[in-house]
Amino acid sequence: MENFNHILLFRTDIKSEEDKQALQPLLDKNKNIEQWNVDLDDEDYVLRIVSYSLKHDDIIEMVQDHGYSCCELT
């Protein structure tokens, strides 16, 4: 069975393409983030991060410091 611990999922309030673009430089420049996306069609506006070194708390702090709500999706 494959280990998916490197895929981190979050409920956010990143509700628009503009919100997504506002966070893009932050997430793109972080060398510990392999991939990321936000599902703008999902009611939880799910942020999906692929990272082999970052933890949920790292991402939550990073996103919240930029004015968006972010919590681990369990």
Residue pairs with C-beta under 8 A, 6 or more apart in sequence:
6 34
6 50
6 51
6 52
7 48
7 49
7 50
8 48
8 49
8 50
8 51
8 54
8 55
8 56
8 59
8 72
9 46
9 47
9 48
9 49
9 72
9 73
10 46
10 47
10 48
10 49
10 56
10 59
10 60
10 63
10 70
10 71
10 72
10 73
11 44
11 45
11 46
11 69
11 70
11 71
11 72
11 73
12 38
12 44
12 45
12 46
12 47
12 63
12 68
12 69
12 70
12 71
13 19
13 45
13 68
13 69
14 20
14 23
14 38
14 40
14 45
14 47
14 63
14 68
15 40
15 45
16 40
17 40
19 38
19 68
20 38
20 40
22 66
23 38
23 63
23 66
23 68
26 62
26 66
27 33
27 36
27 49
30 54
30 62
32 51
32 52
32 53
32 54
33 49
33 50
33 51
33 54
34 50
34 51
34 52
35 48
35 49
35 50
36 47
36 48
36 49
36 50
37 47
37 48
38 45
38 46
38 47
38 48
39 45
39 46
39 48
44 73
46 73
47 59
47 63
47 70
49 59
51 59
56 72
59 70
60 70
60 71
60 72
63 70
64 70
